[in-house]
Amino acid sequence: MRKFFTGRAKRISIILLVIIIIALIPTPYYLYQPGPIEELEPRVTIEDAHKSEKGSFNLTTVLSIKAVNPYVLAYGLVAPHTDIMKEEVVKGDLSDDEYNDLLNFMMKDSKQNALVAAFTEAGEKVDIDYHGIFISQILEGAPAKDVLKVGDVITQLDGHKFNELEEFTSYLSKNKQPGDKVDLVIERDGKEIKDSVELIAVDETNRAGIGVAIDEDFTANISRKVKIESEDIGGPSAGLMFSLEILNQLTKEDLTKGYKIAGTGTIDHKGKVGQIGGITHKVTAANEEGADIFFTPKDLTETDSNEKDVLEEVKKNHYDIDIVPVATLSEAVDYLMKLEEKK
C-alpha cells in the first residue's frame, strides 16, 4: 500500500513539474480582444466649457494580452473575438520601452491634433508651435537604420526647417534622387545630433525618401485651458472621438442629443480622419456596451479597409448599431447636427 501511494505521489509530482515547466515557456504572440469603451466627458476638462451632455461620446479600446505561456495562447485559440499576432508583427524590432514610448507619443500627438481640429471647427483661435518631424518607424535595410532611432525628431534637413509632412516629403521628391545624401539635425533625448543619411527609392516611381514613417511633432497653443486624461491609453486611434468631445464642450448645442456614441479613427490638425487597426474588436466592444452609433474611418483608397471590415463584422454578427463612415471631423458633425433628439 505504501509503495502504491509513493508511486502515485511521484506521478503527480512529475505532472505538476511538467505543468510548471510549460507555464514558464514564453511564446512570441499577443492576443487581441475587444476592450472596454471609455466615456470621454469625465476625461476632458475645458475652461468655461458647456458640460450638459444628455448622451455621451466614447472612445473604444482593444485589449492586448501577451501570451506569456502556451496556456494563455491556448485560451486565445478558443476565446471569441480574439486575434493572435506574432510579437514581431506588433512591435517590429522595437523593445518594450521603445514601443511604449511610441504609443505614448502617438497619444500625445493625437490629443494635439484633436485640439487643433476641434478648436478650428468651433471657430476659435489656434496657433501651432512646430518642433520638427518625428520618426515613428524605420524601414528594415534602409541606410537610415544606422543613423536614426524611433523617437528621434528631425529639426532640420539640408539646413531647412519643415513644419508639415507634405513639405518634408515634397522637398525630397522634387530635389533629390535615390543614392543622394542629406544632412540632418536630430533631437534625441534632449540632445542635438548632426549626421547625414543616404536616400532610397520609397515607391515604384523611384521617388527619393529616407525610408521612415513620420509624424508632425507640435504643440497647440489655444485660447482656453484644457486637460485631457489619457495616461492609461496609448496610440492615435482616439483622435476623432477626442475631437468630438472637445468640440461638444466648446459649443452650446449638445451634439450627443441623448445618444451613446462610440467610434474610432485618427485625426490630423486639419480634421482629416485616418485608418486604424483592430477596428472589428472596437465595433464589437461598442455593440456589447450598448452604443447607438459607431463612427468609423471612411475607406478612401484601395488599401483602406476600416469601413468595409466594420460593415462585414456588423452583418456577420447581427449587431444592433448604426455605422457612420466619416472622412473628416466636419462630416461627423454634419451627421450629428441632422440627428433628431433621442426619445
C-alpha positions in Angstrom: 0.0 0.0 0.0 2.8 2.4 0.9 4.5 1.7 -2.5 1.2 2.4 -4.3 0.9 5.8 -2.7 4.6 6.5 -3.2 4.3 5.7 -6.9 1.1 7.8 -7.3 2.7 10.7 -5.5 5.7 10.6 -7.9 3.4 10.6 -10.9 1.5 13.6 -9.5 4.8 15.4 -8.8 6.0 14.7 -12.4 2.7 16.0 -13.8 2.9 19.1 -11.7 6.5 19.7 -12.7 5.6 19.4 -16.4 2.7 21.9 -15.9 5.1 24.3 -14.3 7.8 23.9 -17.0 5.2 24.5 -19.7 4.0 27.6 -17.9 7.5 29.0 -17.9 7.9 28.6 -21.7 7.4 32.1 -23.3 5.6 32.5 -26.7 6.1 35.2 -29.3 2.4 36.0 -29.5 -0.1 38.7 -28.5 -3.9 38.2 -28.1 -6.2 41.0 -29.2 -9.8 41.2 -27.9 -12.5 43.9 -27.6 -11.6 46.2 -24.7 -13.9 48.5 -22.7 -15.3 51.7 -24.1 -14.5 54.8 -22.2 -16.8 57.8 -21.7 -14.8 60.9 -22.6 -16.7 63.7 -20.8 -15.0 62.9 -17.4 -11.6 62.7 -19.2 -11.8 66.2 -20.8 -11.9 69.4 -18.8 -12.0 72.7 -20.7 -12.1 76.2 -19.2 -15.6 77.7 -19.5 -16.9 74.5 -21.0 -20.5 73.6 -21.8 -21.0 70.3 -19.9 -24.6 69.4 -20.4 -24.4 66.2 -22.4 -27.6 64.1 -22.5 -25.7 61.3 -24.2 -22.0 60.5 -24.4 -19.0 60.3 -26.7 -17.0 57.2 -26.0 -13.6 56.0 -27.3 -13.1 52.3 -28.0 -10.2 50.2 -27.0 -8.5 46.9 -27.9 -7.4 44.6 -25.1 -3.8 43.5 -25.7 -2.7 40.3 -23.8 0.9 39.0 -24.1 0.8 35.2 -24.4 3.4 34.7 -21.7 3.0 30.9 -21.9 1.3 28.2 -24.0 -1.8 28.2 -21.7 -2.6 31.8 -22.5 -2.0 31.1 -26.2 -4.4 28.1 -26.0 -7.0 30.3 -24.4 -6.7 32.7 -27.3 -7.4 29.9 -29.8 -10.8 29.2 -28.3 -11.9 32.6 -27.0 -14.4 34.5 -29.1 -13.5 37.7 -31.0 -9.8 37.0 -30.4 -6.9 37.6 -32.9 -3.5 36.1 -32.4 -0.5 38.0 -33.7 3.2 37.5 -33.6 5.2 39.9 -31.5 7.3 41.0 -34.4 4.2 42.0 -36.4 3.0 44.1 -33.4 6.3 45.8 -32.4 8.7 45.1 -35.3 12.3 45.2 -33.8 11.3 47.7 -31.1 12.0 46.9 -27.4 9.1 47.1 -25.0 10.2 50.5 -23.8 10.6 51.8 -27.3 7.2 50.5 -28.3 5.6 52.1 -25.2 7.3 55.4 -25.9 6.0 55.3 -29.5 2.4 54.6 -28.3 2.7 57.5 -25.8 3.9 59.9 -28.5 1.1 58.8 -30.7 -1.4 59.6 -28.0 0.2 63.0 -27.2 0.2 63.8 -31.0 -3.4 62.6 -31.2 -4.5 65.0 -28.5 -2.7 67.9 -30.0 -4.3 67.2 -33.4 -7.7 66.8 -31.7 -7.3 70.2 -30.0 -6.4 72.0 -33.2 -9.2 70.2 -35.2 -11.9 70.9 -32.6 -11.0 74.5 -31.8 -10.8 75.3 -35.5 -14.2 73.6 -36.1 -15.6 75.7 -33.3 -14.2 78.9 -34.9 -11.7 79.6 -32.0 -8.2 80.9 -32.5 -5.4 78.2 -32.6 -1.7 78.6 -33.2 0.7 75.7 -33.8 4.2 75.6 -32.4 6.1 73.1 -34.6 9.0 71.2 -33.2 10.0 69.0 -36.1 9.4 65.7 -37.8 9.0 62.7 -35.5 10.4 59.3 -36.6 7.8 56.6 -35.8 9.2 53.7 -37.9 12.4 52.9 -39.9 12.3 50.7 -42.9 14.4 47.5 -42.4 17.5 47.6 -44.6 17.4 51.4 -45.1 20.7 53.3 -44.5 18.7 55.5 -42.1 18.7 52.4 -39.7 22.3 53.2 -38.9 21.6 56.9 -38.2 18.2 57.3 -36.8 16.2 55.8 -34.0 12.4 55.6 -33.4 11.6 58.7 -31.3 14.1 61.0 -33.0 12.9 64.4 -34.1 14.4 65.8 -37.3 14.6 69.6 -36.7 16.5 70.5 -39.9 17.1 68.8 -43.3 19.8 70.3 -45.5 19.5 73.5 -43.4 15.8 73.7 -44.0 13.1 73.6 -41.3 9.9 71.8 -42.2 6.7 72.1 -40.3 4.3 69.7 -42.1 4.8 66.3 -43.5 3.9 67.3 -47.1 6.6 70.0 -47.1 9.2 67.5 -45.9 8.4 64.7 -48.4 7.9 67.2 -51.2 11.3 68.6 -50.8 12.9 65.2 -51.0 10.9 64.0 -54.0 11.4 67.2 -56.0 15.1 67.9 -55.2 16.7 64.6 -54.5 17.4 61.2 -56.1 17.9 57.8 -54.5 21.5 57.5 -53.6 21.8 61.2 -52.7 22.8 62.2 -49.1 21.0 64.7 -46.9 22.3 66.5 -43.8 20.1 66.1 -40.7 19.9 67.9 -37.4 18.3 65.5 -35.0 16.9 65.9 -31.5 17.3 62.8 -29.3 16.8 62.6 -25.6 17.2 66.4 -25.3 20.5 66.5 -27.2 21.2 67.8 -30.7 22.9 65.4 -33.2 24.2 66.3 -36.7 24.6 63.5 -39.2 23.9 62.6 -42.8 21.9 59.8 -44.4 21.6 58.2 -47.8 18.3 58.3 -49.5 16.5 55.3 -51.1 13.6 54.8 -53.5 10.4 54.6 -51.4 7.9 53.6 -54.1 7.7 52.2 -57.7 8.1 55.7 -59.2 11.7 55.8 -57.8 10.7 58.7 -55.5 13.5 59.6 -53.1 13.0 59.3 -49.3 14.7 58.5 -46.1 12.8 55.2 -45.6 11.0 56.2 -42.4 7.4 56.7 -41.2 7.0 60.3 -39.9 4.6 62.4 -37.9 4.5 66.1 -37.1 5.7 67.0 -33.6 4.0 70.1 -32.4 2.2 71.9 -29.6 -1.2 73.5 -30.0 -1.5 77.0 -28.5 -5.2 77.5 -27.8 -7.3 80.2 -26.1 -8.5 78.1 -23.2 -7.0 75.8 -20.6 -7.7 72.1 -21.5 -6.9 69.0 -19.6 -7.2 65.5 -21.2 -6.7 62.5 -19.1 -5.2 59.7 -21.2 -2.4 58.2 -19.1 -3.8 54.7 -19.4 -4.4 54.9 -23.1 -1.9 54.6 -25.9 -1.9 55.1 -29.7 -3.5 57.5 -32.1 -6.9 56.0 -32.7 -8.9 58.1 -30.2 -8.3 61.3 -32.2 -11.7 61.6 -33.8 -13.6 60.9 -30.5 -11.5 63.3 -28.5 -12.2 66.0 -31.2 -15.9 65.4 -30.9 -15.9 65.6 -27.1 -13.7 68.8 -27.1 -16.0 70.4 -29.8 -19.1 69.5 -27.8 -17.7 71.3 -24.7 -16.9 74.3 -26.8 -20.4 74.8 -28.2 -23.7 75.4 -26.6 -25.6 72.8 -28.6 -25.3 69.2 -27.3 -24.1 67.1 -30.2 -24.8 63.8 -28.5 -28.6 64.5 -28.4 -29.0 61.7 -25.9 -27.3 59.0 -27.9 -24.4 56.8 -26.7 -21.9 57.4 -29.4 -18.7 55.4 -29.9 -16.1 55.4 -32.6 -12.5 55.4 -33.6 -10.2 57.0 -36.1 -7.0 59.1 -36.2 -7.3 62.8 -36.7 -4.9 65.3 -38.1 -4.8 69.0 -37.3 -6.8 69.7 -40.5 -9.6 67.5 -39.3 -9.0 64.5 -41.6 -9.9 61.1 -40.2 -7.5 58.3 -40.8 -7.5 54.5 -40.7 -6.7 52.5 -37.6 -6.0 48.9 -36.5 -8.2 46.5 -34.6 -11.4 48.0 -35.8 -13.5 44.8 -35.6 -12.7 44.5 -31.9 -13.7 48.1 -31.4 -17.1 47.8 -33.0 -17.7 44.6 -31.1 -16.9 46.4 -27.8 -19.2 49.3 -28.8 -22.1 46.9 -29.6 -21.6 44.9 -26.4 -21.8 48.0 -24.3 -24.9 49.3 -25.9 -23.7 52.1 -28.1 -26.3 53.5 -30.5 -23.8 54.9 -33.1 -20.3 53.9 -34.2 -18.1 56.3 -36.2 -15.6 54.5 -38.5 -13.0 56.0 -40.8 -14.3 56.1 -44.4 -12.4 54.0 -47.0 -11.0 56.4 -49.5 -8.3 54.4 -51.2 -7.9 50.8 -52.5 -5.7 49.9 -49.4 -8.3 51.3 -46.9 -10.4 48.7 -45.2 -11.9 50.1 -41.9 -15.3 50.8 -43.3 -15.6 47.5 -45.2 -14.3 45.5 -42.2 -16.8 47.1 -39.8 -19.8 46.6 -42.1 -18.8 43.0 -42.6 -18.4 42.4 -38.8 -21.8 44.0 -38.1 -23.6 42.0 -40.7 -21.9 38.7 -39.7 -22.8 39.1 -36.0 -26.1 40.8 -36.4 -25.1 43.8 -34.3 -27.7 46.4 -33.5 -25.7 49.6 -34.0 -25.7 52.4 -36.6 -22.4 52.6 -38.6 -21.4 56.0 -39.8 -18.3 56.2 -42.0 -16.6 59.7 -42.0 -13.6 61.2 -43.7 -13.4 64.4 -41.7 -14.5 65.8 -38.4 -16.9 68.1 -40.2 -18.6 65.1 -41.7 -19.2 63.6 -38.3 -20.5 67.0 -37.0 -22.9 67.3 -40.0 -24.3 63.9 -39.3 -24.9 64.7 -35.6 -26.4 68.1 -36.4 -29.0 66.4 -38.6 -29.9 63.8 -35.9 -33.2 64.1 -34.1 -33.1 64.1 -30.3 -33.3 60.6 -28.8 -36.6 59.8 -27.3 
